[in-house]
């Protein structure tokens, strides 16, 4: 079958080349005078490859299979650019970067529309200002580090600090809003990919999610293509006027495999042996995300959350600083905070959101500012209390309130807290209406349940909608205190 396909393309194009050198997955070919970069080429053994460089008539290509090509093998052009099938048929499936299902036993209909993996980013005239908040359901992020729909926000931290947990909760919250979520798992363990699939099935959001995955056993060329395939799928939904949330997990691994490919291709190494174009590679990819104008939907967004893994909290590394320079801020998950038992383990002073605050309404902005100032003051008072000084009643009260705020921000994995509940509870804590952590847990659980009850949620939204500033919110919460406590009890 493979030989037959090779012969068909050979007859069609009338060109063939000969492999004269192999540094798997890189092959060097003599011949193919009319070949173009990014064109798919076919080897007589059945392997597929992509032309990456043409230099003085010599062709350099990456092959996608693990099986190496032998020197002397014939290769022919296909006259097709590297592209993948895209469509709504992909929803609920896990595919590889070539658009093939990871599990061949499952029923899968390949889409008919194809899209090139490498597309030019839309220019500034086709973009719009980010004005809508992206709700993650994570209180810490929604109140303190707000994200915008169409923002590119880096999620950075050491191994095992809860990066994936944060992303899973955000996907779950967005999928409930009808947003298409695309998860690019770059060179992950097969068990991790299975766990991802199971999570989406358990949460009943499988039909809103597409997984593009490669395992660490795949060819370096295939791993390198993973984020590009995910971005091409996101752009297909963007053109339909559907918002997407794109997770790239993770770009530090992607950079390592690109470094490997570049060194094998004998390209001159730069800093830390990474190729000189690594910044261009990632910036061209991430520039394709954003908030765009759309002829029928008005505006449509690709919100991108790339992940970078660092070692021992050092985010001054080459790849991490590169991606920080490309994105609109970063959420830093700190291993020290993680080991203290706080979830999510976000380090607030070292995290940044550059466009998120412009999406907030006046009430949310005022709440954000006062909460950030309160927590900064709480951290100072905590450092002061360690010296054993005698504390005033006001300082003791602030320390107790700060303890309650952090207890509220400590949120279990997979729990989604609706925005009205977040705002009402913070107001109740800062007004000293909640006495201890046990009462806080009971009220929080009760209000979350009420927020999902159509009969009861109206009261919560009325308190928020009727408030234009923090003073009015506090007054509304105080007036409805008894009502809220009854709601929390389920009455």
Backbone torsions as a table, in degrees:
resi	resn	phi	psi	omega
1	UNK	NA	-45.4	-179.2
2	UNK	-64.0	-42.0	179.3
3	UNK	-65.0	-38.7	179.5
4	UNK	-62.7	-44.2	179.2
5	UNK	-63.6	-42.6	178.5
6	UNK	-58.8	-46.5	-178.5
7	UNK	-64.4	-36.0	178.4
8	UNK	-62.0	-47.3	-179.5
9	UNK	-69.1	-35.0	178.5
10	UNK	-63.0	-41.9	179.6
11	UNK	-67.8	-38.3	-177.0
12	UNK	-68.9	-45.7	-174.9
13	UNK	-92.6	-26.8	-179.9
14	UNK	69.5	20.3	-179.8
15	UNK	-130.1	142.6	170.1
16	UNK	-146.3	157.1	176.9
17	UNK	-126.8	172.2	180.0
18	UNK	-122.6	132.4	176.6
19	UNK	-73.1	121.6	-179.8
20	UNK	-111.1	-10.7	177.6
21	UNK	-155.1	142.9	-179.6
22	UNK	-130.9	125.8	167.8
23	UNK	-128.1	78.3	-169.0
24	UNK	-46.5	128.6	9.9
25	UNK	-92.5	13.6	178.9
26	UNK	-91.7	132.9	173.9
27	UNK	-125.3	145.3	179.2
28	UNK	-111.8	131.4	-170.2
29	UNK	-125.2	140.1	174.0
30	UNK	-104.8	130.2	-178.7
31	UNK	115.5	-156.5	-179.5
32	UNK	53.1	65.2	-173.7
33	UNK	-63.6	-28.0	-175.4
34	UNK	-103.6	10.1	-176.9
35	UNK	-66.3	150.2	-179.5
36	UNK	-117.8	156.8	176.2
37	UNK	-66.7	146.0	-177.1
38	UNK	70.5	8.7	176.9
39	UNK	-80.6	145.3	176.4
40	UNK	-80.9	132.6	175.6
41	UNK	-119.4	155.3	-175.0
42	UNK	-124.9	130.1	178.9
43	UNK	-93.7	153.9	-176.6
44	UNK	-68.1	-15.2	175.5
45	UNK	-82.8	-5.2	177.3
46	UNK	104.0	-10.4	-179.1
47	UNK	-72.8	149.0	176.3
48	UNK	-106.9	150.9	177.1
49	UNK	-145.8	171.2	178.1
50	UNK	-126.2	134.1	178.6
51	UNK	-74.0	123.1	-179.0
52	UNK	-103.8	-35.7	-177.8
53	UNK	-144.4	143.5	171.1
54	UNK	-123.0	120.4	-174.9
55	UNK	-134.6	109.6	178.8
56	UNK	52.6	45.3	177.1
57	UNK	83.4	-11.3	177.3
58	UNK	-93.3	137.1	-175.7
59	UNK	-108.2	132.6	175.1
60	UNK	-111.7	129.8	-176.8
61	UNK	-135.0	155.3	175.1
62	UNK	-106.5	134.0	176.4
63	UNK	-101.6	148.6	-173.4
64	UNK	-91.9	-14.1	-176.7
65	UNK	-94.1	160.1	176.3
66	UNK	-76.6	-19.8	-177.2
67	UNK	-78.4	119.1	-176.9
68	UNK	-69.8	155.9	176.2
69	UNK	-93.3	143.0	-180.0
70	UNK	-87.7	149.5	174.6
71	UNK	-62.9	137.2	-178.7
72	UNK	96.9	-8.3	179.1
73	UNK	-68.0	140.6	176.2
74	UNK	-82.5	149.6	-179.2
75	UNK	-141.8	142.8	-179.7
76	UNK	-129.5	162.2	178.6
77	UNK	-81.2	159.0	173.0
78	UNK	-115.3	-11.2	-177.1
79	UNK	62.7	23.0	177.9
80	UNK	-121.2	137.7	175.9
81	UNK	-78.8	157.8	178.6
82	UNK	-64.1	114.7	-178.3
83	UNK	-146.4	164.6	179.5
84	UNK	-130.7	152.9	175.1
85	UNK	-72.4	132.1	179.9
86	UNK	-128.3	146.2	179.0
87	UNK	169.8	172.7	-179.9
88	UNK	-67.2	-15.0	178.1
89	UNK	-62.8	-21.0	-178.3
90	UNK	-74.9	-19.4	-177.0
91	UNK	-59.0	132.3	179.1
92	UNK	86.5	2.4	-177.5
93	UNK	-116.4	158.3	171.3
94	UNK	-110.2	124.0	-176.9
95	UNK	-125.5	164.6	172.3
96	UNK	-91.5	173.5	-175.6
97	UNK	-64.2	-9.8	176.4
98	UNK	-95.3	3.0	177.6
99	UNK	86.1	14.2	179.4
100	UNK	-96.1	142.4	-178.5
101	UNK	-66.4	143.2	178.6
102	UNK	-71.1	-32.8	179.9
103	UNK	-112.4	99.7	-176.7
104	UNK	-65.3	-17.5	-178.1
105	UNK	-72.9	-21.9	-179.7
106	UNK	-80.6	147.2	178.6
107	UNK	-69.5	132.1	-175.0
108	UNK	-146.4	126.4	176.7
109	UNK	-106.0	117.5	-179.2
110	UNK	-73.1	131.4	179.4
111	UNK	-63.9	157.3	-178.0
112	UNK	-90.5	-29.9	-179.3
113	UNK	-77.1	138.6	177.1
114	UNK	-118.5	153.3	-177.2
115	UNK	-138.9	138.1	177.1
116	UNK	-67.8	146.5	-179.0
117	UNK	-73.4	-33.4	-176.0
118	UNK	-104.5	107.3	-179.2
119	UNK	-121.7	151.8	177.6
120	UNK	-73.5	135.1	176.7
121	UNK	-62.3	149.0	177.0
122	UNK	-69.1	137.1	-178.5
123	UNK	-71.6	176.4	-174.6
124	UNK	-64.2	-29.2	-179.1
125	UNK	-69.2	-21.0	179.9
126	UNK	-96.0	7.8	-177.2
127	UNK	-109.7	162.9	177.3
128	UNK	-130.8	157.7	177.7
129	UNK	-64.5	141.9	178.9
130	UNK	-78.9	117.5	-174.0
131	UNK	-126.3	-8.8	-175.6
132	UNK	-111.7	136.4	-179.6
133	UNK	-77.2	139.0	174.3
134	UNK	-93.2	112.6	-178.5
135	UNK	-87.0	127.3	-179.0
136	UNK	-100.5	-15.4	-174.7
137	UNK	82.0	-3.5	178.1
138	UNK	-97.7	116.1	-174.0
139	UNK	-55.7	-44.7	-177.2
140	UNK	-57.0	-45.7	-177.6
141	UNK	-74.9	-46.7	-175.5
142	UNK	-63.5	-35.6	-177.8
143	UNK	-92.3	-37.6	-171.8
144	UNK	-104.4	-32.9	-179.5
145	UNK	-128.8	63.5	-173.6
146	UNK	-60.1	142.3	177.3
147	UNK	-111.3	151.4	178.8
148	UNK	-104.1	154.5	176.4
149	UNK	-72.9	114.9	-175.7
150	UNK	105.6	1.1	179.4
151	UNK	-78.8	152.4	170.6
152	UNK	-110.2	106.5	-175.3
153	UNK	-119.1	121.3	-179.8
154	UNK	-75.7	135.2	172.5
155	UNK	-108.9	115.4	-170.8
156	UNK	-128.7	143.4	178.7
157	UNK	171.8	170.9	177.4
158	UNK	-68.7	172.9	173.9
159	UNK	-63.1	144.8	175.1
160	UNK	57.1	46.5	174.8
161	UNK	-116.1	8.9	175.1
162	UNK	93.9	20.8	179.0
163	UNK	-62.2	-47.7	-178.6
164	UNK	-64.7	-35.9	179.3
165	UNK	-61.3	-43.0	177.9
166	UNK	-61.6	-44.7	-178.1
167	UNK	-66.1	-40.2	-179.9
168	UNK	-62.6	-42.2	179.7
169	UNK	-65.1	-41.3	179.1
170	UNK	-63.8	-41.9	178.4
171	UNK	-61.9	-45.5	-178.9
172	UNK	-59.0	-45.9	-178.9
173	UNK	-64.8	-42.5	-178.3
174	UNK	-71.9	-36.6	179.1
175	UNK	-62.3	-34.3	177.5
176	UNK	-64.9	-24.5	179.9
177	UNK	-88.2	-1.5	179.4
178	UNK	91.1	9.5	178.5
179	UNK	-78.6	138.5	176.1
180	UNK	-80.3	127.3	-178.6
181	UNK	-109.2	127.8	-179.7
182	UNK	-118.3	122.5	-176.3
183	UNK	-112.1	115.0	176.2
184	UNK	-96.2	106.7	179.1
185	UNK	-96.6	105.9	-171.7
186	UNK	-95.6	112.4	177.2
187	UNK	53.7	50.6	179.7
188	UNK	-94.3	163.7	172.8
189	UNK	-66.7	147.8	179.6
190	UNK	-62.7	-32.6	179.3
191	UNK	-66.7	-35.5	178.3
192	UNK	-67.4	-38.4	179.0
193	UNK	-65.3	-41.6	177.7
194	UNK	-62.1	-41.4	-179.3
195	UNK	-63.5	-39.6	176.5
196	UNK	-59.3	-49.3	-179.3
197	UNK	-59.7	-42.6	-178.5
198	UNK	-65.0	-38.3	178.5
199	UNK	-59.7	-46.3	-178.2
200	UNK	-66.8	-33.8	177.3
201	UNK	-68.7	-46.8	-177.9
202	UNK	-61.3	-37.4	-177.8
203	UNK	-85.9	1.3	177.8
204	UNK	59.8	37.3	177.8
205	UNK	-122.3	14.6	-176.3
206	UNK	-56.0	-37.8	-176.5
207	UNK	-74.6	-1.2	177.3
208	UNK	-109.5	2.3	-171.6
209	UNK	-124.2	140.8	171.3
210	UNK	-122.7	128.8	176.2
211	UNK	-105.6	125.8	171.5
212	UNK	-109.7	112.7	-169.3
213	UNK	-132.7	146.0	168.8
214	UNK	-132.1	145.4	175.8
215	UNK	-96.9	166.3	-178.5
216	UNK	-66.8	-10.9	178.6
217	UNK	-85.7	-12.7	-177.2
218	UNK	-72.9	165.6	177.5
219	UNK	-63.0	144.2	179.1
220	UNK	-56.7	-35.0	-179.6
221	UNK	-64.4	-40.7	-179.5
222	UNK	-68.2	-40.8	178.8
223	UNK	-62.2	-42.0	-179.3
224	UNK	-60.3	-33.3	-176.8
225	UNK	-78.8	-14.2	-171.6
226	UNK	-51.9	-54.5	-177.1
227	UNK	-66.6	-27.8	-179.8
228	UNK	-69.4	-38.8	176.7
229	UNK	-63.2	-45.2	-179.7
230	UNK	-60.8	-41.6	-179.7
231	UNK	-67.6	-38.4	179.3
232	UNK	-63.6	-38.0	178.1
233	UNK	-66.7	-42.3	178.4
234	UNK	-60.9	-38.3	-179.9
235	UNK	-68.7	-31.5	175.7
236	UNK	-61.9	-46.7	179.7
237	UNK	-69.3	-33.5	176.6
238	UNK	-59.0	-44.4	-178.7
239	UNK	-67.0	-22.3	175.7
240	UNK	-82.3	-9.7	-178.7
241	UNK	89.2	20.7	-179.4
242	UNK	-107.8	128.1	177.4
243	UNK	-67.2	143.8	177.9
244	UNK	-130.3	151.2	172.1
245	UNK	-115.5	120.1	-175.0
246	UNK	-112.8	123.3	177.5
247	UNK	-107.7	126.7	176.7
248	UNK	-113.3	99.9	-171.6
249	UNK	-116.9	100.9	-3.9
250	UNK	-135.0	159.1	-173.0
251	UNK	-78.0	-18.9	176.1
252	UNK	-68.5	-39.8	176.0
253	UNK	-66.8	-41.6	178.8
254	UNK	-57.9	-43.7	-179.3
255	UNK	-64.9	-37.3	179.9
256	UNK	-64.4	-41.3	179.7
257	UNK	-71.3	-33.9	176.5
258	UNK	-67.0	-37.5	176.2
259	UNK	-60.8	-43.0	179.9
260	UNK	-60.7	-46.3	180.0
261	UNK	-62.0	-43.5	-176.7
262	UNK	-66.3	-39.3	179.6
263	UNK	-67.8	-39.1	177.3
264	UNK	-65.3	-31.4	179.1
265	UNK	-83.5	4.8	176.9
266	UNK	63.3	34.2	174.3
267	UNK	-82.4	150.6	-175.2
268	UNK	-67.4	124.4	-178.6
269	UNK	-77.1	148.1	176.7
270	UNK	-108.8	-139.8	-177.9
271	UNK	-62.4	134.7	-178.6
272	UNK	54.7	26.1	-179.2
273	UNK	68.7	5.8	175.3
274	UNK	-72.3	150.0	178.1
275	UNK	-67.6	156.6	-176.9
276	UNK	-63.4	-22.8	-176.3
277	UNK	-98.8	19.3	-177.0
278	UNK	-66.0	-36.0	178.1
279	UNK	-66.2	-43.8	178.6
280	UNK	-61.0	-41.6	-178.9
281	UNK	-57.4	-48.5	-177.5
282	UNK	-76.9	-36.5	-178.0
283	UNK	-69.6	-38.0	178.7
284	UNK	-65.3	-35.6	178.4
285	UNK	-68.5	-51.3	-174.1
286	UNK	-73.2	-22.8	178.6
287	UNK	-67.1	-16.5	-179.8
288	UNK	-77.7	-11.7	175.0
289	UNK	-89.0	164.1	178.0
290	UNK	146.0	-169.0	178.8
291	UNK	-109.8	121.7	-169.3
292	UNK	-120.7	156.4	172.6
293	UNK	-75.5	144.3	179.0
294	UNK	-137.3	136.2	-174.5
295	UNK	-61.2	-32.8	-178.2
296	UNK	-108.9	-39.1	-177.2
297	UNK	-82.1	-11.2	-177.2
298	UNK	88.1	-64.3	173.6
299	UNK	-145.8	150.2	-178.4
300	UNK	-145.6	145.3	-171.9
301	UNK	-128.9	146.7	164.2
302	UNK	-111.6	106.0	176.9
303	UNK	-89.1	124.6	-174.2
304	UNK	-116.3	127.0	176.2
305	UNK	-117.8	86.9	175.7
306	UNK	-74.6	152.5	-179.3
307	UNK	-117.2	140.4	172.4
308	UNK	-131.7	130.2	178.7
309	UNK	-97.5	130.8	-179.7
310	UNK	-116.2	173.5	-177.7
311	UNK	-117.8	125.1	176.7
312	UNK	52.9	41.8	173.5
313	UNK	69.6	12.9	-177.8
314	UNK	-91.2	94.8	178.3
315	UNK	-99.8	28.5	171.5
316	UNK	-95.3	7.1	180.0
317	UNK	-64.2	165.7	-173.5
318	UNK	-62.2	-54.4	-175.3
319	UNK	-68.1	-41.9	-177.9
320	UNK	-63.7	-42.1	179.6
321	UNK	-70.7	-34.7	175.0
322	UNK	-57.0	-52.9	-175.2
323	UNK	-68.7	-33.5	174.7
324	UNK	-59.7	-37.8	-180.0
325	UNK	-70.1	-21.9	-177.5
326	UNK	-90.4	-35.0	-171.2
327	UNK	-87.7	173.9	-178.1
328	UNK	-97.7	33.8	-179.7
329	UNK	129.5	175.2	-179.9
330	UNK	-149.3	147.4	173.6
331	UNK	-104.8	115.3	-176.1
332	UNK	-99.6	115.7	177.0
333	UNK	-93.6	116.7	-170.4
334	UNK	-96.6	128.5	-178.9
335	UNK	-65.6	-32.9	179.4
336	UNK	-64.7	-41.8	178.5
337	UNK	-68.3	-37.0	179.5
338	UNK	-61.2	-43.3	-178.4
339	UNK	-73.6	-15.0	173.6
340	UNK	-79.3	-9.1	176.2
341	UNK	96.6	6.8	179.4
342	UNK	-86.2	135.4	178.8
343	UNK	-132.7	129.3	-6.0
344	UNK	-71.8	150.0	-173.0
345	UNK	-85.4	56.4	-175.1
346	UNK	-87.0	131.8	175.5
347	UNK	-90.1	105.3	-172.9
348	UNK	-65.5	-47.5	-178.5
349	UNK	-62.5	-27.0	-177.7
350	UNK	-97.8	2.4	177.9
351	UNK	-102.1	151.9	-174.0
352	UNK	-138.3	140.1	167.0
353	UNK	-131.9	115.4	-170.0
354	UNK	-85.6	-29.2	-177.9
355	UNK	-119.4	-4.3	-175.1
356	UNK	-65.1	-39.1	-174.8
357	UNK	-70.5	-23.5	179.1
358	UNK	-72.2	-11.8	179.6
359	UNK	-88.7	-8.2	-174.2
360	UNK	-81.7	146.3	172.2
361	UNK	-77.7	166.8	-175.7
362	UNK	-54.0	-40.0	-179.6
363	UNK	-64.9	-48.4	-179.3
364	UNK	-63.0	-37.3	-179.4
365	UNK	-66.4	-42.8	-179.7
366	UNK	-66.2	-40.1	178.5
367	UNK	-64.3	-41.6	178.7
368	UNK	-60.5	-48.3	-177.4
369	UNK	-63.8	-44.5	-177.6
370	UNK	-69.3	-35.0	-179.9
371	UNK	-70.3	-41.9	177.6
372	UNK	-61.9	-44.1	179.3
373	UNK	-64.3	-41.4	179.8
374	UNK	-62.9	-44.1	-178.2
375	UNK	-69.1	-34.1	176.3
376	UNK	-64.2	-42.0	178.4
377	UNK	-66.6	-39.3	179.1
378	UNK	-61.2	-42.4	179.1
379	UNK	-63.0	-38.5	177.5
380	UNK	-64.5	-45.7	-178.3
381	UNK	-64.2	-36.3	179.3
382	UNK	-64.2	-42.1	177.3
383	UNK	-63.4	-37.9	179.7
384	UNK	-66.4	-40.9	-176.8
385	UNK	-66.3	-21.0	179.3
386	UNK	-69.5	-19.3	-179.2
387	UNK	-82.2	-2.6	175.1
388	UNK	78.1	19.8	177.7
389	UNK	-71.2	155.0	176.1
390	UNK	-73.3	128.1	-173.6
391	UNK	-100.1	143.2	177.3
392	UNK	-76.3	168.0	179.7
393	UNK	-63.3	-37.3	179.7
394	UNK	-64.2	-41.9	-179.9
395	UNK	-66.1	-42.7	178.6
396	UNK	-60.1	-41.4	179.9
397	UNK	-64.7	-44.9	179.5
398	UNK	-62.7	-38.3	178.4
399	UNK	-65.1	-40.2	179.9
400	UNK	-67.6	-41.6	178.7
401	UNK	-65.6	-41.3	178.7
402	UNK	-61.6	-38.8	177.9
403	UNK	-62.7	-40.7	179.1
404	UNK	-68.6	-39.5	179.1
405	UNK	-61.7	-46.9	179.5
406	UNK	-65.1	-33.2	177.1
407	UNK	-65.5	-37.2	178.4
408	UNK	-71.0	-39.0	179.7
409	UNK	-69.4	-20.4	178.5
410	UNK	-75.8	103.4	-168.5
411	UNK	-118.7	126.8	180.0
412	UNK	-62.0	148.8	177.4
413	UNK	-56.2	135.9	176.9
414	UNK	80.3	-9.0	178.1
415	UNK	-79.9	129.5	177.5
416	UNK	-106.7	125.4	178.3
417	UNK	-107.1	115.7	179.9
418	UNK	-61.5	150.7	-175.4
419	UNK	-57.0	-45.0	179.5
420	UNK	-58.9	-38.3	179.4
421	UNK	-65.6	-40.7	178.9
422	UNK	-57.6	-48.7	-174.6
423	UNK	-70.2	-41.6	-178.9
424	UNK	-65.7	-43.3	-178.2
425	UNK	-66.2	-40.7	178.1
426	UNK	-62.7	-41.3	177.9
427	UNK	-61.6	-43.0	179.7
428	UNK	-63.8	-39.9	-180.0
429	UNK	-66.0	-49.4	-175.4
430	UNK	-69.0	-21.3	175.9
431	UNK	-91.9	7.3	176.5
432	UNK	64.4	33.4	-179.7
433	UNK	-91.7	-8.0	177.9
434	UNK	-117.4	125.6	-169.3
435	UNK	-84.5	-37.0	-175.7
436	UNK	-151.6	177.7	-174.8
437	UNK	-67.7	-33.0	-179.7
438	UNK	-66.6	-45.1	178.0
439	UNK	-63.1	-38.6	179.4
440	UNK	-60.5	-46.7	-180.0
441	UNK	-60.9	-44.1	-179.1
442	UNK	-64.0	-45.0	-178.8
443	UNK	-67.1	-42.5	-179.9
444	UNK	-59.9	-50.2	-179.5
445	UNK	-61.3	-39.9	179.8
446	UNK	-66.2	-42.1	-179.3
447	UNK	-71.0	-34.4	176.7
448	UNK	-63.4	-43.4	177.6
449	UNK	-62.0	-40.5	179.7
450	UNK	-65.7	-34.5	-178.7
451	UNK	-65.7	-24.8	178.9
452	UNK	-96.2	0.2	178.5
453	UNK	-99.0	116.8	-173.9
454	UNK	-59.9	-30.6	-179.5
455	UNK	-73.8	-31.1	-173.9
456	UNK	-100.5	-24.7	-172.9
457	UNK	-64.4	-23.2	-178.3
458	UNK	-57.0	-40.9	-178.3
459	UNK	-62.0	-43.4	-178.9
460	UNK	-63.0	-44.5	-178.5
461	UNK	-68.9	-31.4	178.4
462	UNK	-65.5	-38.6	179.5
463	UNK	-62.7	-42.6	-178.1
464	UNK	-74.4	-47.3	-175.5
465	UNK	-64.9	-29.8	-179.0
466	UNK	-79.9	-3.3	-176.7
467	UNK	-109.7	126.2	177.6
468	UNK	-101.8	-15.9	176.8
469	UNK	-145.1	174.3	-174.5
470	UNK	-65.3	-36.2	179.9
471	UNK	-61.2	-43.9	179.9
472	UNK	-68.6	-38.6	178.7
473	UNK	-60.2	-47.8	180.0
474	UNK	-60.4	-39.5	179.4
475	UNK	-65.9	-43.5	179.1
476	UNK	-61.7	-43.5	-179.3
477	UNK	-65.2	-42.2	-179.4
478	UNK	-64.3	-42.8	179.8
479	UNK	-64.4	-36.8	-176.9
480	UNK	-98.3	18.6	-175.3
481	UNK	-54.0	-50.6	-177.3
482	UNK	-63.1	-41.1	179.6
483	UNK	-60.7	-44.5	-178.9
484	UNK	-65.2	-41.9	-179.3
485	UNK	-66.4	-36.1	176.2
486	UNK	-66.7	-40.4	176.6
487	UNK	-59.5	-44.1	-179.0
488	UNK	-62.4	-30.1	178.4
489	UNK	-83.1	-7.7	179.3
490	UNK	89.5	14.7	179.5
491	UNK	-108.2	NA	NA
